[in-house]
């Protein structure tokens, strides 16, 4: 009885660890394929706010975004 419960608990722990690493791997792969924000999005956003961004401003925004990722 105790042996069976112990096996179930160990199985759940091992499954959770494997699931965590698989989910992390797939999320990293997805974010590399589809980055959350890119230069075109920043340029469009700034133009919608009424600003004409130059490349230096776009690069600064990209660096700031990458710093928090």
C-alpha positions in Angstrom: 0.0 0.0 0.0 2.7 2.5 1.1 4.9 1.3 -1.8 2.2 2.1 -4.3 1.5 5.6 -3.0 5.3 6.3 -3.0 5.5 5.2 -6.7 2.6 7.4 -7.7 4.2 10.4 -5.9 7.6 9.8 -7.5 5.9 9.4 -10.9 4.1 12.7 -10.5 7.3 14.5 -9.5 9.2 13.1 -12.4 6.3 13.9 -14.8 6.2 17.5 -13.6 10.0 18.0 -14.0 9.9 16.5 -17.6 6.8 18.6 -18.4 8.5 21.7 -17.2 11.6 21.3 -19.3 9.6 20.3 -22.4 7.3 23.3 -22.1 10.3 25.6 -21.6 12.0 24.1 -24.7 8.9 24.7 -26.9 8.4 28.2 -25.6 12.0 29.2 -26.3 11.6 27.7 -29.8 8.4 29.6 -30.4 9.8 32.9 -29.2 12.8 32.6 -31.5 10.5 32.0 -34.4 7.9 34.7 -33.4 9.6 37.4 -31.4 7.2 39.4 -29.3 8.1 42.7 -30.8 10.3 43.8 -33.7 11.6 47.0 -35.3 8.6 47.4 -37.7 6.2 47.2 -34.7 8.1 49.9 -32.8 8.2 52.1 -35.9 4.4 51.7 -36.5 3.7 52.3 -32.8 5.7 55.5 -32.7 4.2 56.8 -36.0 0.7 56.2 -34.5 1.7 58.3 -31.6 2.6 61.1 -34.0 6.3 60.7 -34.0 8.6 60.1 -37.0 11.3 57.8 -35.5 14.8 57.6 -36.8 16.9 54.4 -36.7 18.7 55.5 -33.6 15.5 55.8 -31.6 14.3 52.4 -32.9 17.6 50.8 -31.9 17.3 52.3 -28.4 13.8 50.9 -28.0 14.9 47.4 -29.2 17.8 47.4 -26.7 15.4 48.5 -23.9 13.0 45.7 -24.9 15.7 43.0 -25.0 17.0 44.2 -21.6 13.7 43.2 -20.0 13.2 39.9 -21.7 
